[in-house]
């Protein structure tokens, strides 16, 4: 049985993330979406771990992905992969800058766990520009983010980030 981990902060989850998760679910028998506990990262997450897990669970359920589960983690991703019995880590690539970072991570991960393979999926063209930080910036200035994130995420981002506009 093949099992993969799709790690990330998912702060918030975007339709680009969901595209990668859905494609991974078609390639592997089982996929674990691993949501990193932000308390271990340098940058503070906008949404707490439980809310991010809730966003991912709801989106995965709406897509009908029966072979996908969601868990939080706060250890090295290769350690988490081994803990859940995964033989692969799946991530999406949008641009050369993603490749440079991920190539370094893949080599570090291979040194730590040669039995866990890194698998990269190129972003679908309609999502090749999407990032959680870009979506948060758009929401801050009142931009329409509804086509880039699940509906509940769009509502919560608007609640959390939209600020009054000033003129001139």
Backbone as CSV, one residue per row, in Angstrom:
resi,resn,N_x,N_y,N_z,CA_x,CA_y,CA_z,C_x,C_y,C_z
1,UNK,0.844,-1.189,0.000,0.000,0.000,0.000,0.883,1.244,0.000
2,UNK,0.562,2.218,-0.846,1.327,3.460,-0.897,0.629,4.526,-0.064
3,UNK,1.446,5.264,0.654,0.908,6.301,1.534,1.813,7.522,1.449
4,UNK,1.192,8.680,1.317,1.942,9.928,1.191,1.499,10.939,2.231
5,UNK,2.410,11.845,2.527,2.136,12.971,3.408,2.220,14.240,2.565
6,UNK,1.245,15.121,2.715,1.266,16.445,2.074,1.399,17.475,3.188
7,UNK,2.635,17.890,3.508,2.832,18.799,4.629,2.672,20.268,4.244
8,UNK,2.319,21.079,5.217,2.241,22.519,5.002,1.662,23.222,6.198
9,UNK,1.704,24.539,6.147,1.093,25.317,7.228,-0.400,25.503,6.951
10,UNK,-0.769,25.563,5.675,-2.167,25.723,5.270,-2.812,26.896,6.011
11,UNK,-2.126,28.027,5.976,-2.588,29.230,6.692,-2.867,30.368,5.726
12,UNK,-3.967,30.294,5.006,-4.986,29.255,4.969,-4.762,28.319,3.783
13,UNK,-5.585,27.285,3.729,-5.574,26.392,2.580,-6.128,27.158,1.377
14,UNK,-5.522,26.917,0.212,-5.982,27.548,-1.028,-6.455,26.460,-1.989
15,UNK,-7.068,26.890,-3.070,-7.480,25.928,-4.090,-6.257,25.284,-4.758
16,UNK,-5.125,25.958,-4.738,-3.890,25.358,-5.240,-3.448,24.195,-4.365
17,UNK,-3.519,24.373,-3.041,-3.222,23.264,-2.125,-4.167,22.095,-2.396
18,UNK,-5.438,22.412,-2.542,-6.430,21.357,-2.747,-6.202,20.618,-4.060
19,UNK,-5.742,21.322,-5.072,-5.417,20.688,-6.342,-4.314,19.652,-6.152
20,UNK,-3.267,20.019,-5.418,-2.159,19.084,-5.167,-2.646,17.901,-4.332
21,UNK,-3.437,18.170,-3.307,-3.957,17.095,-2.446,-4.827,16.135,-3.264
22,UNK,-5.688,16.678,-4.092,-6.574,15.843,-4.916,-5.765,14.995,-5.900
23,UNK,-4.750,15.574,-6.500,-3.912,14.828,-7.440,-3.100,13.762,-6.715
24,UNK,-2.612,14.077,-5.506,-1.884,13.079,-4.702,-2.818,11.932,-4.339
25,UNK,-4.070,12.244,-4.020,-5.045,11.215,-3.647,-5.316,10.256,-4.805
26,UNK,-5.138,10.725,-6.036,-5.312,9.852,-7.200,-4.082,8.966,-7.431
27,UNK,-2.929,9.372,-6.897,-1.686,8.630,-7.108,-1.354,7.643,-5.992
28,UNK,-1.843,7.918,-4.783,-1.502,7.105,-3.611,-2.760,6.489,-3.013
29,UNK,-2.581,5.328,-2.373,-3.714,4.668,-1.718,-4.258,5.513,-0.571
30,UNK,-3.355,6.179,0.122,-3.740,6.983,1.282,-2.880,8.232,1.321
31,UNK,-3.498,9.354,1.689,-2.792,10.639,1.814,-3.123,11.236,3.173
32,UNK,-2.076,11.672,3.867,-2.246,12.381,5.131,-1.837,13.825,4.897
33,UNK,-2.789,14.740,5.039,-2.466,16.160,4.972,-1.937,16.523,6.352
34,UNK,-0.659,16.904,6.396,0.013,17.190,7.664,0.094,18.701,7.852
35,UNK,-0.641,19.191,8.841,-0.703,20.625,9.116,0.281,20.935,10.243
36,UNK,1.288,21.739,9.919,2.321,22.035,10.917,1.742,22.930,12.017
37,UNK,2.070,22.569,13.243,1.671,23.381,14.387,2.514,24.644,14.357
38,UNK,1.872,25.778,14.156,2.585,27.043,13.965,3.459,27.428,15.145
39,UNK,3.209,26.883,16.298,4.018,27.263,17.456,5.473,26.842,17.289
40,UNK,5.764,25.932,16.353,7.142,25.510,16.122,7.802,26.327,15.010
41,UNK,7.054,27.182,14.348,7.590,27.996,13.253,7.901,29.397,13.759
42,UNK,8.780,30.057,13.055,9.163,31.418,13.428,8.045,32.411,13.195
43,UNK,7.344,32.266,12.086,6.263,33.204,11.782,4.960,32.725,12.421
44,UNK,4.194,33.682,12.911,2.936,33.357,13.577,1.846,33.139,12.540
45,UNK,1.087,32.100,12.736,-0.029,31.800,11.836,-1.207,32.723,12.138
46,UNK,-1.955,33.057,11.112,-3.160,33.855,11.278,-4.237,33.031,11.985
47,UNK,-4.379,31.768,11.573,-5.391,30.891,12.152,-4.718,29.848,13.028
48,UNK,-5.359,29.506,14.137,-4.758,28.500,15.022,-4.856,27.119,14.382
49,UNK,-4.136,26.188,14.948,-4.013,24.851,14.362,-5.367,24.167,14.184
50,UNK,-6.231,24.282,15.164,-7.530,23.601,15.077,-8.398,24.174,13.956
51,UNK,-8.351,25.493,13.775,-9.155,26.089,12.710,-8.594,25.707,11.337
52,UNK,-7.269,25.685,11.189,-6.665,25.273,9.923,-7.003,23.824,9.604
53,UNK,-6.945,22.964,10.610,-7.329,21.555,10.398,-8.795,21.477,9.986
54,UNK,-9.631,22.270,10.608,-11.051,22.300,10.252,-11.264,22.732,8.806
55,UNK,-10.544,23.772,8.370,-10.646,24.216,6.972,-10.270,23.084,6.020
56,UNK,-9.170,22.397,6.315,-8.694,21.329,5.429,-9.683,20.165,5.429
57,UNK,-10.121,19.754,6.615,-11.087,18.650,6.701,-12.343,18.938,5.900
58,UNK,-12.884,20.139,6.055,-14.110,20.505,5.350,-13.899,20.489,3.838
59,UNK,-12.786,21.033,3.376,-12.515,21.082,1.941,-12.322,19.686,1.364
60,UNK,-11.596,18.831,2.081,-11.353,17.456,1.630,-12.671,16.681,1.573
61,UNK,-13.504,16.893,2.569,-14.811,16.229,2.608,-15.671,16.668,1.426
62,UNK,-15.672,17.974,1.124,-16.461,18.482,0.002,-15.994,17.907,-1.327
63,UNK,-14.695,17.605,-1.434,-14.164,17.001,-2.654,-14.411,15.498,-2.709
64,UNK,-14.899,14.912,-1.611,-15.188,13.482,-1.578,-13.945,12.615,-1.593
65,UNK,-12.871,13.095,-0.991,-11.612,12.347,-0.978,-11.579,11.404,0.217
66,UNK,-12.079,10.204,0.007,-12.195,9.222,1.086,-10.858,8.671,1.567
67,UNK,-9.818,8.803,0.757,-8.513,8.267,1.148,-7.580,9.343,1.724
68,UNK,-8.149,10.476,2.126,-7.363,11.575,2.680,-7.790,11.842,4.123
69,UNK,-6.782,11.924,5.010,-7.017,12.310,6.402,-6.167,13.533,6.698
70,UNK,-6.478,14.199,7.803,-5.768,15.417,8.183,-5.267,15.263,9.606
71,UNK,-3.989,15.580,9.823,-3.396,15.508,11.153,-2.450,16.680,11.361
72,UNK,-2.254,17.067,12.594,-1.254,18.093,12.881,0.073,17.412,13.182
73,UNK,1.171,18.191,13.008,2.482,17.646,13.345,3.398,18.747,13.838
74,UNK,4.375,18.360,14.632,5.336,19.328,15.164,6.726,18.706,15.304
75,UNK,7.036,17.810,14.349,8.342,17.151,14.281,8.850,17.302,12.849
76,UNK,10.067,16.828,12.584,10.545,16.819,11.209,9.543,16.081,10.331
77,UNK,9.329,16.573,9.131,8.330,15.956,8.257,8.676,14.504,7.946
78,UNK,9.965,14.173,7.823,10.317,12.773,7.568,10.017,11.900,8.777
79,UNK,10.174,12.458,9.957,9.826,11.709,11.172,8.316,11.486,11.219
80,UNK,7.554,12.529,10.882,6.096,12.390,10.839,5.702,11.342,9.798
81,UNK,6.327,11.401,8.619,6.023,10.428,7.558,6.260,9.009,8.056
82,UNK,7.381,8.778,8.688,7.659,7.445,9.232,6.638,7.057,10.298
83,UNK,6.279,8.008,11.161,5.316,7.726,12.237,3.961,7.275,11.713
84,UNK,3.561,7.805,10.549,2.257,7.427,9.991,2.382,6.334,8.933
85,UNK,3.601,5.850,8.698,3.808,4.774,7.737,3.805,5.214,6.285
86,UNK,4.129,6.475,6.036,4.149,6.985,4.659,5.498,6.715,4.001
87,UNK,5.451,6.452,2.705,6.676,6.235,1.952,6.990,7.401,1.024
88,UNK,6.187,8.474,1.095,6.414,9.626,0.225,5.942,10.914,0.886
89,UNK,6.606,11.987,0.512,6.203,13.346,0.876,5.856,14.030,-0.438
90,UNK,4.650,14.557,-0.553,4.202,15.201,-1.787,4.042,16.693,-1.547
91,UNK,4.615,17.469,-2.464,4.488,18.924,-2.391,4.258,19.463,-3.791
92,UNK,3.702,20.644,-3.875,3.492,21.305,-5.156,4.599,22.294,-5.443
93,UNK,4.875,22.486,-6.714,5.856,23.478,-7.157,5.172,24.475,-8.076
94,UNK,5.367,25.763,-7.777,4.776,26.807,-8.613,5.800,27.453,-9.537
95,UNK,7.000,27.706,-9.029,7.990,28.482,-9.784,9.396,28.006,-9.450
96,UNK,10.360,28.576,-10.128,11.765,28.231,-9.903,12.137,28.452,-8.440
97,UNK,11.636,29.498,-7.832,11.961,29.766,-6.425,11.488,28.624,-5.525
98,UNK,10.327,28.050,-5.815,9.865,26.874,-5.066,10.824,25.719,-5.277
99,UNK,11.261,25.525,-6.527,12.147,24.417,-6.843,13.455,24.519,-6.050
100,UNK,14.030,25.689,-6.021,15.312,25.865,-5.319,15.183,25.498,-3.845
101,UNK,14.147,25.983,-3.203,13.934,25.670,-1.793,13.654,24.176,-1.610
102,UNK,12.759,23.630,-2.418,12.358,22.231,-2.264,13.478,21.251,-2.615
103,UNK,14.351,21.608,-3.550,15.485,20.739,-3.871,16.387,20.596,-2.641
104,UNK,16.610,21.685,-1.948,17.412,21.636,-0.719,16.724,20.776,0.337
105,UNK,15.422,20.976,0.514,14.673,20.205,1.514,14.675,18.720,1.163
106,UNK,14.530,18.405,-0.124,14.515,17.002,-0.554,15.830,16.319,-0.200
107,UNK,16.937,17.008,-0.400,18.238,16.419,-0.079,18.405,16.234,1.430
108,UNK,17.985,17.219,2.199,18.033,17.073,3.657,17.158,15.908,4.114
109,UNK,15.952,15.829,3.560,15.041,14.745,3.929,15.607,13.384,3.527
110,UNK,16.219,13.297,2.339,16.792,12.025,1.880,17.917,11.587,2.814
111,UNK,18.706,12.535,3.298,19.773,12.201,4.245,19.205,11.697,5.571
112,UNK,18.083,12.240,5.971,17.444,11.828,7.227,16.682,10.510,7.086
113,UNK,16.042,10.335,5.932,15.164,9.165,5.732,15.199,8.730,4.265
114,UNK,16.204,7.940,3.874,16.315,7.511,2.481,15.131,6.676,2.002
115,UNK,14.352,6.136,2.930,13.204,5.305,2.575,11.930,6.115,2.302
116,UNK,11.990,7.427,2.520,10.835,8.297,2.264,11.171,9.164,1.056
117,UNK,10.428,8.951,-0.016,10.709,9.641,-1.279,10.009,10.999,-1.320
118,UNK,10.677,11.993,-1.901,10.054,13.305,-2.140,9.458,13.297,-3.540
119,UNK,8.194,13.672,-3.647,7.482,13.702,-4.917,6.924,15.113,-5.103
120,UNK,7.176,15.697,-6.278,6.730,17.062,-6.533,5.761,17.084,-7.699
121,UNK,4.682,17.808,-7.523,3.682,17.974,-8.574,3.703,19.432,-9.018
122,UNK,3.824,19.637,-10.307,3.793,21.002,-10.835,2.398,21.581,-10.620
123,UNK,2.356,22.827,-10.210,1.076,23.495,-10.012,0.296,23.509,-11.318
124,UNK,-0.992,23.290,-11.218,-1.849,23.457,-12.387,-1.791,24.933,-12.785
125,UNK,-1.852,25.232,-14.080,-1.666,26.616,-14.538,-2.540,27.644,-13.817
126,UNK,-3.785,27.291,-13.544,-4.681,28.261,-12.911,-4.314,28.550,-11.453
127,UNK,-3.406,27.758,-10.876,-3.001,27.959,-9.483,-1.513,28.281,-9.344
128,UNK,-0.818,28.451,-10.457,0.633,28.608,-10.405,1.090,29.887,-9.714
129,UNK,0.194,30.815,-9.493,0.532,32.088,-8.852,0.015,32.181,-7.423
130,UNK,-0.745,31.193,-6.978,-1.406,31.272,-5.669,-0.456,30.997,-4.517
131,UNK,-0.553,31.813,-3.494,0.151,31.553,-2.238,-0.746,32.021,-1.097
132,UNK,-0.600,31.397,0.041,-1.394,31.805,1.201,-1.111,33.255,1.562
133,UNK,0.151,33.663,1.492,0.483,35.048,1.853,-0.130,36.031,0.856
134,UNK,-0.116,35.693,-0.430,-0.745,36.558,-1.423,-2.242,36.689,-1.204
135,UNK,-2.880,35.585,-0.853,-4.321,35.599,-0.577,-4.607,36.471,0.644
136,UNK,-3.776,36.362,1.684,-3.964,37.195,2.882,-3.789,38.674,2.543
137,UNK,-2.827,38.991,1.680,-2.645,40.386,1.258,-3.874,40.888,0.518
138,UNK,-4.400,40.085,-0.408,-5.603,40.489,-1.141,-6.769,40.730,-0.181
139,UNK,-6.955,39.822,0.769,-8.063,39.952,1.718,-7.905,41.205,2.572
140,UNK,-6.688,41.535,2.944,-6.429,42.716,3.766,-6.958,43.977,3.101
141,UNK,-6.817,44.044,1.785,-7.236,45.232,1.061,-8.596,45.079,0.392
142,UNK,-9.361,44.077,0.829,-10.732,43.919,0.360,-10.877,43.281,-1.006
143,UNK,-9.834,42.636,-1.511,-9.920,41.984,-2.817,-10.818,40.759,-2.771
144,UNK,-11.340,40.389,-3.920,-12.209,39.219,-4.027,-11.347,37.959,-4.082
145,UNK,-11.362,37.193,-3.026,-10.561,35.975,-2.937,-11.400,34.711,-3.102
146,UNK,-12.681,34.870,-3.393,-13.612,33.746,-3.399,-13.248,32.649,-4.401
147,UNK,-12.563,32.975,-5.473,-12.219,31.934,-6.448,-10.898,31.238,-6.136
148,UNK,-10.219,31.677,-5.069,-8.913,31.126,-4.733,-8.885,30.237,-3.500
149,UNK,-9.928,30.307,-2.700,-9.982,29.550,-1.450,-11.391,28.991,-1.241
150,UNK,-11.531,27.956,-0.401,-12.873,27.451,-0.093,-13.745,28.557,0.538
151,UNK,-15.069,28.455,0.393,-15.972,29.509,0.870,-15.797,29.890,2.346
152,UNK,-15.664,28.921,3.220,-15.529,29.261,4.652,-14.219,29.986,4.916
153,UNK,-13.184,29.621,4.217,-11.889,30.298,4.358,-12.021,31.748,3.900
154,UNK,-12.698,31.968,2.784,-12.892,33.335,2.280,-13.630,34.191,3.311
155,UNK,-14.682,33.629,3.899,-15.433,34.382,4.915,-14.557,34.720,6.119
156,UNK,-13.820,33.732,6.608,-12.973,33.956,7.792,-11.849,34.950,7.505
157,UNK,-11.264,34.881,6.325,-10.224,35.845,5.982,-10.787,37.256,5.930
158,UNK,-11.972,37.391,5.364,-12.595,38.719,5.320,-12.852,39.230,6.737
159,UNK,-13.315,38.355,7.626,-13.558,38.744,9.016,-12.267,39.179,9.707
160,UNK,-11.207,38.418,9.486,-9.945,38.652,10.180,-9.122,39.800,9.606
161,UNK,-9.180,39.976,8.299,-8.193,40.850,7.668,-8.708,42.117,7.012
162,UNK,-9.928,42.136,6.540,-10.374,43.304,5.791,-10.323,44.540,6.669
163,UNK,-9.668,45.543,6.152,-9.551,46.784,6.908,-10.265,47.900,6.161
164,UNK,-10.691,48.917,6.900,-11.379,50.026,6.234,-10.477,50.689,5.200
165,UNK,-11.076,51.077,4.105,-10.306,51.716,3.038,-10.260,53.231,3.274
166,UNK,-9.171,53.814,2.869,-9.057,55.274,2.920,-8.898,55.776,1.488
167,UNK,-9.258,56.996,1.274,-9.118,57.578,-0.071,-8.169,58.750,-0.008
168,UNK,-7.553,59.007,-1.156,-6.680,60.153,-1.379,-5.604,60.289,-0.434
